[in-house]
Amino acid sequence: MKINWISNLFILFIFLVLLIIIFYNRYLTQLELPFEPEINEDAPAPTNTHPIVQEKADELIQRSANSGITIVITDSFRSAEDQDRLYEIGRSVEGNIVTHAKGGESYHNFGLAVDFAIKTPTGDVIWDMNYDGNGNGVADWTEVVIIAKSLGFKWGGDWPKFKDYPHLQMDFGLSIYDLQRGERPPESP
């Protein structure tokens, strides 16, 4: 009888640990931290798109064109001030929320992200994820994302919460906190 009780208690303990892990991964990792990260003010702040990211973005444009898809990079390096202006949209400025990142909290601020859109033959720039301009039965957006991932980009559409479909980034294994502390990726492969 005692072994049965201990066995049940152990199973309950394992179950609770699993629930805590699931809760943490699903909810708590999305919360803002209750402290300010250590920011290294002496680290040189990037002023443009990282050369490797720029090279891969140019290659993405070319490979997409080879597939009959014209894309444009609508945003790349973004200053902290520009990021703060975007952050205010849907908050103190009318519109829908477009980002949850304040200045210094986005890979754009470190030159490690680009946003893209599709350009139609008539010259319109669109963000239609179902558009199939090259007529091959696969949405052009999907094709561009596949190419981008093959070049080493991570796609904002894969994020579990706030989906950012135009967003592509190369983090080089560095978190935003790493970048804020002054760590930087190599300038060349």
Protein Blocks (a to p, Z undefined) as FASTA:
>chain_A
ZZmmmmmmmmmmmmmmmmmmmmmmmmmmmpccfbdcdddfkbccdfbdcfklmmmmmmmm
mmmmmnopacddfbfcdcfklmmmmmmgoplpgcddfbfbdehiafklnopaccdddddf
kopacfbfkbcfkonopafklmmmmmmmmnopacfklpmklccfkbccdekhpafklmmn
opacdfbZZ
